[in-house]
């Protein structure tokens, strides 16, 4: 069943009309009173729900969930008890029994429903729940039908490819399966996620489950370990994971590999997208070098997810796919036609929207235009002030700076909240960042911002405050689109642009409709609310893409991988450079030339097959020629192995510069007096001699030399302090922020997170690897820690600054050469209640 009959449409239309009218009324866009569902419509709706819920197809089930959600929200309270029993029966029949906790408080609290009036209904619910229950030891978990499908498929297939909406509960069922596998003796597990924030979230979630099931002999790591037992869970970014395939492969046998947000692999051939390339290369290394029992690839709304598994691993994959979210998403938009304004409703049931003319246009004075001025901000404030103060709202902003400015405006126009929790959050932010940091004052009004420029420990605190409804309004950027478990009641967005001012000589980037679809999927709090809503403040800024039939439909992405098309485009240039051992100057073909040479270095004659797998057909004679050339290089082979994204011929140049003392080595001690100056000289030399890599990891080299010198000095100064475990607040305290403190703080944090923790170590790694003794300085700078206790806490998902603070204060007695880390966890468990609640939440999962 893929469409409704005319009578069924009429029922759904009436329900959506009530929702439309009531939401418009709440926002004071129309002068209408809220409506409830009358008895006659309710009876017809219940009959429709009962009929549609018996179909197996997703479309009638989507309609059923929509009808249940609207009935529950707008029916007379006197009918709720009768509806409770009916809807529990229907939801369990459709295989989404976890959603029943939204309509039965008893089930939410203790897992038991209030008494049923009908024994047959009680029996029906019991039978349907049994289909989707799983047991781990003595505990029983109730899953959705889709989650149960994923659970079973992992047991019976080697490669499982999962595609589902953001709120479908993919991660939860994977977590449970990991626990089950651990208890069955499958103890070698790797979990790949795209960002450090997700590493910390997944690490905390898994450690919490390990504690719940008393699994004490399995370690969770967030970085590659030199010495490791056979019982481990690695939670890694693709950058950290690829380092496991050096000269000696770290991953030889795995019981389970999980790759979340796998859609990031799509832009693999694009030189500017290093993360896609690394993820793709990691999966190919897994295919060729690792014996893996089970592989899970997971992502939101991926059209060809099953083919992706076959394309990468050359094996038939099981596809677990659903378009059925357990919550209802409705999108509203405001549009103009001449001097009239309209409030439009989009749902995934119908292609075309319904429209209500706005009778109070004074409420939307800021519509139109592109500037983020007071007119727009007053428009946004007007919308927010009409929404229930208990609802949680994400307000999308195009840039980090604009997110902060918008949050400041909202906080200046909202009253302070009298709350001990809010006050402690403000004090925590002020103490651990800077007294002049805007965010410390903004949160006092129940407002915050969430961007890539937030320090990790502050980001963690903001996420906890939002999840606990302590803060209800967050202005955010795209940092929330990569799988972070951060749902909201409402998503509010002006337009899809990722810029504030359009630039004539630069690419004006915007969210694709697929990306916006995933952002809208954040609306609707799983197991907390039936309906999530997105409010588009300017519909005219969105366009229907060629793959879409209508605006704001939920879009699926088709993923294509490999280097074939890109190779064909530059084939002649690449072949010429291979034949003549030429080093390419720029990224047009340089990144692919590097990939080819590195593959030939690693696999020699077998590289022909390896390259063919990814769409590169290279001549056998060229392979032999390249092998001969590579064999003549003086640079140690270990350096080439450990720097796979450097052309071996460039590595040879670095080696010769170092040999001839044109580049000095990096000190191998983080406390070396000359470390900062040494880093400055090395970075300057790399900027002058290897501008391609400098641009790739640090930034544009076309700036004037004075500005570049200041940038390099700043990066190396931060790097020295960061590696020596100086707290962020101590680093910032030494800076002069007399002009605009928050701008300066944001820029400093961005420099540290992108240039110090990533760019500098990636740029100088070849030089460090050429040291005659092991050089760990860049690794220390990357993590911002050298102490064993600090590193241990960070590896368990504790943010770096929190870990250092605890080591310097409450853990001083354990700070010895060989600390007892088990005792550290026990001690933290004893004192955690005496700490700030924002620190306590960050360490709770590791306390014993």
C-alpha positions in Angstrom: 0.0 0.0 0.0 1.6 3.2 -1.1 -1.3 5.7 -1.1 -4.4 6.5 0.7 -8.0 6.3 -0.4 -10.0 9.5 -0.7 -11.8 8.8 2.6 -8.5 8.0 4.4 -7.0 11.2 3.0 -9.9 13.2 4.3 -9.3 11.9 7.9 -5.5 12.6 7.8 -6.1 16.0 6.2 -8.4 16.9 9.1 -5.8 15.9 11.6 -3.0 17.8 9.9 -5.3 20.8 9.6 -5.9 20.8 13.3 -2.1 20.6 13.9 -1.5 23.3 11.3 -4.1 25.6 12.8 -3.0 25.1 16.4 0.7 25.7 15.6 -0.1 28.8 13.7 -2.3 29.9 16.6 0.4 29.2 19.1 2.8 31.3 17.1 0.1 34.0 16.9 0.3 34.1 13.1 -3.5 33.7 12.9 -6.4 34.8 15.1 -7.9 31.4 15.6 -8.5 29.4 18.8 -6.8 26.0 19.3 -8.9 23.1 18.3 -9.3 19.6 19.7 -10.3 16.4 17.8 -14.0 15.9 18.1 -15.4 12.5 19.0 -16.6 11.6 15.5 -13.2 12.3 13.9 -11.5 10.4 16.7 -13.6 7.3 16.1 -12.8 7.5 12.3 -9.1 8.0 13.1 -8.9 5.0 15.4 -10.6 2.8 12.8 -8.1 4.1 10.2 -5.1 3.5 12.5 -6.3 0.0 13.3 -6.5 -0.9 9.6 -3.3 0.8 8.4 -1.2 -0.6 11.2 -1.9 -4.2 10.0 0.0 -3.5 6.7 3.7 -4.5 6.6 4.7 -1.6 4.3 6.3 1.5 5.7 4.0 4.0 4.1 0.8 2.9 5.9 2.8 2.6 9.1 4.1 6.2 8.8 0.5 7.3 8.4 -0.5 5.3 11.5 2.3 6.9 13.6 1.3 10.3 12.4 -2.3 9.8 13.3 -1.4 8.4 16.7 0.8 11.3 17.5 -1.8 13.9 16.4 -4.6 12.1 18.3 -2.5 11.9 21.4 -1.6 15.6 21.2 -5.0 17.1 20.3 -7.7 14.7 21.7 -9.8 15.6 24.7 -7.9 14.6 28.0 -11.0 12.6 29.0 -10.3 10.2 26.2 -6.6 9.7 27.0 -7.1 6.6 29.1 -9.1 4.7 26.4 -6.7 5.9 23.7 -3.7 4.7 25.8 -4.8 1.1 25.6 -5.7 1.2 21.9 -2.4 2.9 20.9 -0.3 0.5 23.0 -1.8 -2.4 21.1 -1.2 -0.7 17.8 2.3 0.5 18.5 3.4 -3.0 19.6 1.7 -4.6 16.6 3.7 -2.3 14.3 7.0 -3.2 16.1 7.7 0.2 17.7 6.7 -0.8 21.3 9.4 1.4 22.9 7.3 4.4 21.9 4.6 3.3 24.2 6.4 4.8 27.1 5.2 8.2 25.6 1.7 7.3 26.5 2.1 5.2 29.7 4.1 6.8 32.5 4.1 3.5 34.4 5.9 1.7 31.6 8.4 4.6 31.3 9.2 4.4 35.0 9.3 0.6 35.7 8.7 -1.2 32.5 5.1 -2.3 33.4 1.9 -0.9 31.9 -1.0 0.3 33.9 -3.8 -2.3 34.0 -5.6 -3.1 30.7 -9.4 -3.2 30.6 -9.2 -6.1 28.1 -7.3 -9.3 28.8 -7.1 -9.9 25.0 -5.4 -6.5 24.6 -2.9 -7.4 27.3 -2.2 -10.7 25.7 -1.8 -9.1 22.2 0.7 -6.6 23.6 2.6 -9.4 25.4 2.8 -11.6 22.3 3.9 -8.7 20.0 6.5 -7.5 22.5 8.0 -11.0 22.7 8.9 -10.8 19.0 11.2 -7.9 19.6 12.7 -8.6 23.0 16.4 -9.5 23.4 18.0 -10.8 26.4 21.6 -10.2 27.7 22.4 -12.2 30.8 19.3 -11.7 33.0 18.3 -8.4 31.4 15.6 -8.0 28.8 15.5 -5.1 26.2 12.5 -4.2 24.1 13.5 -3.1 20.6 11.7 -1.8 17.6 11.1 -4.2 14.7 13.9 -2.5 12.8 16.3 -2.7 15.7 15.4 -6.4 16.1 16.1 -6.9 12.4 19.6 -5.3 12.8 20.2 -7.4 15.9 19.4 -10.7 14.2 21.2 -9.8 11.0 24.5 -9.2 12.8 24.4 -12.9 14.0 23.8 -14.3 10.5 25.8 -12.1 8.2 29.4 -10.9 7.9 28.7 -7.5 6.4 25.6 -5.6 7.6 24.8 -2.2 6.0 22.3 -0.1 7.9 20.3 2.9 6.6 17.7 4.6 8.8 16.5 8.0 9.9 18.4 9.9 12.6 16.0 8.9 15.3 15.7 5.1 14.5 17.9 3.9 17.3 20.8 2.5 15.2 23.5 3.2 17.8 21.6 1.7 20.7 21.1 -1.7 19.2 24.8 -1.7 18.0 25.8 -1.0 21.6 23.7 -3.8 22.9 25.2 -6.2 20.3 28.7 -5.2 21.3 27.9 -6.1 25.0 26.4 -9.4 23.8 29.5 -10.3 21.7 31.8 -9.4 24.6 29.9 -11.8 26.9 30.2 -14.5 24.3 34.0 -14.1 24.1 34.2 -11.8 21.0 36.5 -9.2 22.5 38.3 -7.5 19.6 36.1 -4.6 18.5 36.8 -1.4 16.6 34.2 1.4 16.4 34.9 4.2 13.9 33.2 7.7 14.1 34.0 10.9 12.3 34.7 13.4 15.1 36.3 13.7 18.5 33.0 14.7 20.0 31.5 11.4 18.8 34.5 9.5 20.1 33.8 10.9 23.6 30.1 10.2 23.4 30.4 6.6 22.2 33.2 5.9 24.7 31.1 7.1 27.6 28.0 5.2 26.4 30.0 1.9 26.0 31.8 2.3 29.3 28.5 2.9 31.0 27.1 -0.3 29.6 30.3 -2.3 30.5 29.8 -1.2 34.1 26.1 -2.1 34.0 27.0 -5.6 32.9 30.0 -5.9 35.2 32.4 -6.4 32.3 35.7 -5.4 33.9 38.3 -7.2 31.8 37.8 -5.3 28.5 39.5 -1.9 28.0 38.1 0.9 25.9 40.7 3.0 24.1 40.4 6.2 22.0 43.9 6.0 20.5 46.2 3.3 19.1 48.0 1.5 21.9 51.6 0.1 21.5 50.9 -2.9 23.8 47.4 -4.3 23.9 45.7 -7.4 25.1 43.3 -9.4 23.0 40.3 -7.9 24.9 39.7 -4.4 23.7 37.2 -1.9 22.3 38.8 0.9 20.2 36.6 4.0 19.6 38.5 6.0 17.0 38.2 8.6 14.3 39.3 7.5 10.9 42.5 9.5 11.3 43.5 7.6 14.4 42.3 4.3 12.9 44.4 4.5 9.8 47.6 4.8 11.9 46.9 1.2 12.9 48.1 0.1 9.5 51.8 1.0 9.6 54.8 -1.0 8.7 53.3 -3.7 11.0 49.5 -3.9 10.9 47.9 -3.4 14.3 44.6 -4.8 13.2 45.2 -8.4 12.1 42.1 -10.0 13.6 38.8 -8.3 14.6 35.6 -9.8 15.9 33.5 -6.7 15.0 34.1 -3.5 13.1 31.5 -0.7 13.3 31.7 2.3 11.0 29.1 5.0 11.9 28.2 8.0 9.7 29.6 6.0 6.7 28.1 8.6 4.2 31.3 10.6 4.8 33.1 8.3 2.4 31.4 9.8 -0.6 33.9 12.6 -1.5 36.9 10.2 -1.5 38.3 11.5 -4.8 38.2 15.1 -3.8 41.5 16.5 -2.8 40.0 18.9 -0.3 38.2 16.1 1.7 40.9 14.3 3.6 38.5 12.6 5.9 36.7 10.7 3.1 40.0 9.6 1.7 41.2 8.3 5.1 38.0 6.5 5.8 38.0 4.8 2.4 41.6 3.8 2.7 41.1 2.4 6.2 38.2 0.2 4.9 40.3 -1.0 2.0 43.1 -1.9 4.4 40.6 -3.8 6.6 39.5 -5.7 3.5 43.0 -6.7 2.5 44.9 -7.0 5.8 42.4 -7.9 8.5 40.4 -11.0 9.2 37.1 -9.6 10.4 34.2 -11.7 11.7 31.5 -9.0 11.3 31.4 -5.5 9.7 28.7 -2.9 10.3 28.4 0.1 8.0 25.8 2.6 9.2 24.5 5.9 8.0 21.3 8.0 7.7 19.0 7.6 4.7 21.5 6.0 2.2 19.9 4.8 -1.0 22.5 2.2 -2.0 23.9 1.2 1.4 24.0 -2.5 0.4 26.0 -1.8 -2.7 28.5 0.2 -0.7 29.4 -2.9 1.3 30.0 -4.9 -1.9 31.9 -2.1 -3.6 34.4 -1.9 -0.7 34.7 -5.5 0.5 33.7 -7.5 -2.7 31.3 -9.5 -0.6 27.5 -9.7 -0.6 26.1 -7.5 2.2 22.9 -7.7 4.2 20.9 -4.5 3.9 18.9 -3.4 7.0 17.0 -0.4 5.9 14.0 1.6 7.0 12.4 5.0 6.3 10.1 4.6 9.3 11.1 7.0 12.2 9.6 6.3 15.6 8.8 10.1 15.9 6.8 12.3 13.5 8.6 15.1 11.7 6.6 18.1 10.4 8.2 21.0 8.7 6.7 24.5 8.7 7.8 27.4 6.5 7.0 31.0 6.1 6.8 32.4 2.6 5.8 35.6 0.9 3.8 36.3 -2.3 3.4 39.9 -3.1 2.3 41.6 0.1 0.8 38.5 1.5 2.5 36.0 3.8 1.8 32.3 4.3 2.4 29.6 6.9 3.1 26.3 5.1 2.9 22.8 6.4 5.0 19.9 5.0 4.7 16.3 6.0 6.2 13.2 4.6 2.7 11.8 3.8 2.0 14.3 1.0 4.1 15.8 -1.7 2.4 19.2 -1.7 2.1 21.5 1.3 -1.0 23.0 2.9 -1.1 26.7 3.4 -2.6 29.2 5.8 -2.5 32.9 5.1 -0.9 34.8 8.0 -3.3 37.3 9.4 -0.8 38.9 11.8 2.2 39.8 9.5 3.6 42.1 12.3 4.8 38.9 14.0 7.2 38.2 11.1 8.6 41.6 10.3 12.1 40.3 9.8 11.3 37.9 6.9 13.3 38.4 3.8 16.7 40.0 3.4 20.0 38.3 4.1 21.5 40.3 6.9 21.6 39.0 10.5 20.5 42.3 11.9 18.0 43.4 14.6 15.1 43.0 12.3 15.9 39.3 11.8 16.8 38.7 15.4 13.5 40.3 16.6 11.7 38.0 14.1 13.5 35.0 15.6 12.9 36.1 19.1 9.2 36.6 18.4 8.9 33.0 17.2 10.9 31.6 20.2 8.8 33.5 22.7 5.6 31.9 21.4 7.0 28.4 21.8 6.3 26.5 25.0 9.2 27.4 27.4 9.6 23.7 28.3 10.4 22.8 24.7 14.0 22.4 23.6 15.0 24.4 20.4 18.0 24.2 18.1 18.5 27.4 16.1 20.7 26.8 13.1 23.3 29.5 12.2 25.5 29.7 9.2 28.8 30.3 11.0 30.3 30.0 14.5 30.7 33.7 14.9 27.1 34.4 13.9 25.9 31.7 16.2 27.5 33.5 19.1 26.1 36.9 18.0 22.6 35.4 17.7 22.9 33.8 21.1 24.0 37.1 22.6 21.0 38.9 21.2 18.6 36.3 22.5 20.1 36.3 26.0 19.9 40.1 26.1 16.2 39.9 25.4 15.3 37.1 27.7 15.1 37.2 31.5 17.7 35.5 33.7 16.7 32.1 35.0 16.7 31.8 38.8 18.3 28.3 39.0 21.2 26.9 41.0 22.0 24.6 38.0 22.2 27.6 35.6 24.3 29.5 38.1 26.8 26.6 38.5 27.0 26.2 34.8 27.8 29.9 34.3 30.5 29.7 37.0 31.9 26.5 35.5 32.3 28.1 32.1 33.8 31.3 33.5 36.3 29.5 35.6 37.4 26.9 33.0 37.6 29.3 30.1 37.8 33.1 30.8 36.0 35.7 32.9 35.1 37.7 29.8 33.8 34.7 27.8 30.3 35.6 26.5 28.9 32.1 27.0 29.2 32.3 30.8 26.7 35.2 30.8 24.6 33.9 27.9 23.6 30.6 29.7 22.1 32.6 32.6 19.1 33.2 30.3 18.7 29.5 29.2 20.5 30.2 25.9 23.8 28.8 24.6 25.7 28.2 21.4 27.3 25.0 20.1 30.0 25.3 17.4 33.3 23.9 16.4 35.0 26.7 18.4 33.7 25.5 21.7 36.3 23.8 23.9 35.6 20.1 24.3 34.9 20.2 28.1 32.5 23.2 27.6 30.8 21.5 24.7 30.2 18.5 26.9 28.7 20.7 29.6 26.4 22.4 27.2 25.2 19.1 25.7 24.4 17.8 29.2 22.6 21.0 30.1 20.5 20.8 27.0 19.7 17.1 27.4 18.6 17.8 31.0 16.4 20.8 29.9 18.5 23.1 32.0 19.1 25.1 28.8 16.3 25.1 26.2 17.7 27.2 23.3 20.9 26.5 21.5 22.2 28.3 18.5 24.3 25.8 16.5 26.2 25.2 13.4 26.8 22.0 11.4 28.7 20.5 14.4 25.4 18.8 15.3 24.9 17.0 12.0 27.5 14.2 12.5 25.5 11.8 14.6 25.8 13.5 18.0 22.9 12.3 20.2 21.4 15.8 20.6 17.7 15.8 19.6 15.3 18.8 20.2 11.6 19.5 20.1 12.1 22.1 17.4 14.6 23.0 14.8 14.6 26.6 13.6 16.5 27.7 10.5 16.5 30.8 8.4 18.1 29.5 5.2 20.5 26.7 4.1 23.5 29.0 3.6 26.8 28.5 5.4 27.8 32.1 5.0 26.6 35.4 6.3 27.7 37.6 3.3 27.8 36.3 -0.2 31.3 36.4 -1.8 31.8 37.0 -5.5 35.2 35.2 -5.7 34.6 32.3 -3.4 32.3 29.3 -3.3 29.1 30.1 -1.4 28.5 26.9 0.4 25.1 25.8 1.6 23.5 22.7 3.2 22.4 20.2 0.6 18.8 19.0 0.9 20.1 15.7 2.2 22.1 17.4 4.9 19.0 19.5 5.8 16.9 16.4 5.9 19.2 14.9 8.4 19.2 18.1 10.4 15.4 18.1 10.5 15.7 14.5 11.8 17.0 16.0 15.0 13.5 17.4 15.7 11.6 15.1 17.9 13.0 13.7 21.1 13.1 9.9 20.9 11.0 8.4 23.7 10.2 11.9 25.0 7.9 13.4 22.3 5.8 12.1 19.5 6.2 15.1 17.2 9.3 17.1 16.2 8.9 20.3 14.2 11.2 22.3 11.9 10.4 26.0 11.3 11.9 27.5 8.2 11.9 31.3 8.5 12.4 32.0 4.8 11.1 29.4 2.4 12.3 31.3 -0.7 15.9 30.6 0.2 15.4 26.8 -0.4 15.3 25.1 -3.7 14.0 21.8 -5.0 17.0 19.8 -6.1 16.9 17.6 -9.3 16.6 14.4 -7.2 13.5 15.7 -5.4 9.9 15.9 -6.3 9.0 18.5 -3.7 10.5 20.9 -1.2 11.4 19.5 2.3 10.9 15.9 1.5 13.2 13.5 3.3 16.0 12.9 0.9 18.2 9.8 0.5 21.8 9.9 -0.7 23.3 7.6 -3.2 27.0 7.0 -2.4 29.6 6.4 -5.1 33.2 5.6 -4.1 36.5 5.0 -5.8 39.0 7.1 -7.7 38.0 6.0 -11.2 36.4 9.1 -12.6 39.0 11.5 -11.1 41.8 9.3 -12.4 40.5 9.3 -15.9 40.3 13.1 -15.8 44.0 13.5 -15.0 45.3 10.3 -16.4 47.7 11.8 -18.9 49.3 14.1 -16.4 49.6 11.4 -13.8 51.2 8.9 -16.2 53.7 11.5 -17.4 54.8 12.2 -13.8 55.0 8.5 -12.9 57.1 7.8 -16.0 59.5 10.6 -15.2 59.5 10.5 -11.4 58.1 14.1 -11.3 56.8 15.6 -8.1 53.4 17.3 -8.6 53.1 20.9 -7.3 49.4 21.1 -6.5 46.4 19.0 -5.6 44.8 18.6 -9.0 46.5 15.3 -9.4 49.0 15.4 -6.6 46.9 13.5 -4.0 46.1 10.8 -6.5 49.7 10.5 -7.6 50.7 10.2 -3.9 48.1 7.5 -3.5 49.5 5.5 -6.5 53.1 5.8 -5.4 52.3 4.8 -1.8 50.3 1.8 -3.0 53.1 0.7 -5.2 55.6 1.1 -2.3 53.4 -1.0 0.0 52.3 -3.7 -2.3 54.9 -3.7 -5.2 53.7 -5.9 -8.1 50.5 -6.7 -6.3 49.6 -3.0 -6.4 48.2 -3.4 -9.9 45.4 -5.4 -8.4 45.0 -3.0 -5.5 44.8 0.0 -7.7 42.4 -1.7 -10.1 40.0 -2.2 -7.1 39.6 1.5 -6.7 39.3 2.4 -10.4 42.9 3.1 -11.3 44.2 1.0 -14.2 48.0 1.5 -14.3 50.5 0.1 -16.8 52.6 -2.8 -15.6 55.8 -1.1 -16.9 55.0 2.0 -14.9 54.6 0.0 -11.8 58.0 -1.7 -12.3 59.6 1.7 -13.1 58.2 3.2 -9.9 59.3 0.2 -7.8 62.9 0.7 -9.1 62.8 4.5 -8.3 61.3 3.9 -4.8 64.0 1.3 -4.0 66.7 4.0 -4.7 65.3 6.4 -2.1 67.4 6.9 1.1 64.5 7.8 3.3 63.8 5.0 5.7 61.0 2.8 4.6 59.3 3.1 8.0 58.9 6.8 7.4 57.1 6.1 4.1 54.9 3.5 5.8 53.9 5.9 8.6 53.1 8.9 6.3 50.8 7.5 3.7 49.5 10.9 2.6 52.9 12.1 1.7 54.5 11.5 -1.7 57.5 9.2 -1.1 59.6 11.6 -3.3 58.6 14.5 -1.0 59.7 12.5 2.0 63.0 11.8 0.3 63.4 15.6 0.0 62.7 16.1 3.7 65.3 13.4 4.5 67.9 15.0 2.3 67.2 18.5 3.8 67.6 17.0 7.3 70.7 15.1 6.3 72.3 18.3 5.0 71.0 20.2 8.0 68.8 22.5 6.0 66.0 21.4 8.3 66.8 20.8 12.0 65.2 17.9 13.9 62.4 18.3 16.4 63.4 17.9 20.1 62.2 14.6 21.5 61.3 16.1 24.9 58.2 18.2 25.5 60.1 20.2 28.2 63.1 21.0 25.9 63.9 24.7 26.3 64.2 25.2 22.6 61.0 23.4 21.6 58.9 26.5 20.6 61.6 28.0 18.5 62.4 24.6 16.9 58.8 24.1 15.9 58.7 27.7 14.5 61.8 27.0 12.3 60.4 23.6 11.2 57.0 25.0 10.2 58.6 28.0 8.4 60.9 25.6 6.5 57.9 23.4 5.5 55.9 26.4 4.4 58.7 27.5 2.1 59.7 24.1 0.8 56.4 22.1 0.9 53.6 24.6 0.4 51.1 22.0 -0.8 51.2 20.2 2.6 51.3 23.5 4.5 48.1 24.7 2.7 46.6 21.3 3.4 47.2 21.2 7.1 47.7 24.8 8.2 46.2 27.2 5.6 46.8 29.5 2.7 50.4 30.5 2.1 49.5 33.5 0.0 49.2 35.8 3.0 52.0 38.3 3.5 55.0 37.0 5.4 54.5 39.1 8.5 51.0 37.6 9.0 52.2 34.1 8.3 55.0 34.6 10.8 52.5 35.7 13.5 50.3 32.7 12.7 53.2 30.2 12.9 54.4 31.8 16.2 50.9 31.6 17.6 50.5 27.9 16.6 53.9 26.9 18.1 53.3 28.9 21.3 50.0 27.2 21.8 51.5 23.8 20.9 54.2 24.2 23.5 51.8 25.1 26.3 49.2 22.6 25.2 51.7 19.7 25.2 52.9 20.7 28.6 49.4 20.3 30.0 48.7 23.9 30.7 45.0 24.3 31.1 43.1 26.2 28.4 42.1 28.9 30.9 45.7 29.4 31.8 46.7 29.7 28.2 43.9 32.2 27.5 44.7 34.2 30.7 48.1 35.1 29.2 46.5 36.6 26.0 45.4 40.2 25.7 41.7 40.2 24.7 41.1 43.9 25.2 39.3 44.4 21.9 36.8 41.5 21.8 37.4 38.8 24.3 35.0 36.2 22.9 36.2 36.7 19.3 39.8 36.2 20.5 38.9 33.2 22.7 37.0 31.6 19.8 39.9 32.1 17.4 42.4 30.8 20.0 40.3 27.6 20.6 39.9 27.1 16.8 43.6 27.5 16.3 44.3 24.9 19.1 41.7 22.4 17.9 42.4 22.6 14.2 46.1 23.7 13.8 47.7 22.6 17.1 46.0 19.3 17.7 45.8 18.3 14.0 47.5 20.5 11.5 50.9 20.8 13.1 51.3 17.1 14.0 50.3 16.1 10.5 52.6 18.6 8.9 55.7 17.8 10.9 55.2 14.1 11.5 57.6 13.0 8.7 60.4 15.0 10.3 59.6 13.5 13.8 59.6 10.0 12.3 63.1 10.5 10.9 64.5 10.9 14.5 67.0 8.1 15.3 65.1 7.5 18.6 61.3 7.5 19.1 59.9 11.0 19.2 56.6 11.4 21.0 56.5 15.2 21.1 53.9 15.5 18.3 51.7 12.9 19.8 51.8 14.7 23.1 50.9 17.9 21.4 48.0 16.2 19.5 46.4 14.9 22.8 47.5 17.8 24.9 48.8 15.4 27.6 52.0 13.7 28.7 51.1 12.5 32.2 49.9 8.8 32.6 46.9 9.7 34.6 45.9 12.5 32.2 46.3 10.2 29.2 44.3 7.4 31.0 41.4 9.7 31.7 41.4 11.1 28.1 41.4 7.6 26.7 38.2 6.9 28.7 36.4 9.9 27.1 37.1 12.5 29.7 37.8 15.9 28.0 41.4 17.0 28.2 41.0 20.0 30.4 38.9 18.1 32.9 41.5 15.3 33.0 44.3 17.8 33.7 42.3 19.6 36.4 41.6 16.4 38.2 45.2 15.2 38.0 46.4 18.6 39.4 43.9 18.7 42.2 42.1 15.6 43.4 44.5 13.0 42.1 47.9 14.4 43.2 48.6 11.5 45.5 48.4 9.1 42.5 50.7 11.2 40.4 53.7 8.8 40.5 55.8 7.0 37.8 53.5 4.0 37.8 50.1 5.0 39.1 47.5 2.4 40.0 44.8 3.4 37.5 42.2 1.2 39.1 42.7 3.1 42.3 42.3 6.3 40.4 38.9 5.2 39.2 37.9 4.1 42.7 39.0 7.5 44.2 37.0 9.4 41.6 33.9 7.4 42.5 34.3 8.4 46.1 34.7 12.1 45.5 32.6 12.7 42.4 29.6 14.0 44.4 31.9 16.8 45.8 32.8 18.1 42.4 31.0 20.5 40.1 28.0 18.7 38.6 29.4 19.5 35.1 32.7 17.7 36.0 30.8 14.9 37.6 28.8 14.2 34.5 32.0 14.0 32.4 33.6 11.4 34.7 30.6 9.5 35.8 31.0 6.7 33.3 34.6 5.9 34.4 34.1 6.0 38.2 34.0 2.7 40.1 
